[in-house]
């Protein structure tokens, strides 16, 4: 009986997922709150691009307020996902400005970030 109930719920969940996945819905901007689960995955960022402009806000409307170079290490202050041209872009707040995830590598510990930054030289 219990097994049939679990199987029935699984079938309903799959059916609902299949039906709802057929419809495209725009979710716009997602602010990712700082929680222990998220913050332990990438609390430190190492800049991997030779030269990065840091913006006052995430997205195309941001203006450059600072610059950073390859190997600079920052403590992550926040993350935000924005939709742009039907793709989603993760923006990282480094405290001194926002950069895209493609500009940095994320690390769970400061020592790991320092080691990675040394290897970039």
ABEGO torsion letter per residue (X at the ends): XAAAAAAAAAAAAAAAAAAAAABBBBAEBBBBBBBAAAAAABABBBBABABBBBBABBEAABBBABBBBBGBBBBBABBBBBBBGGBBBBBBBAGAEBBBAAABBBBABAAAAAAAAAAAX
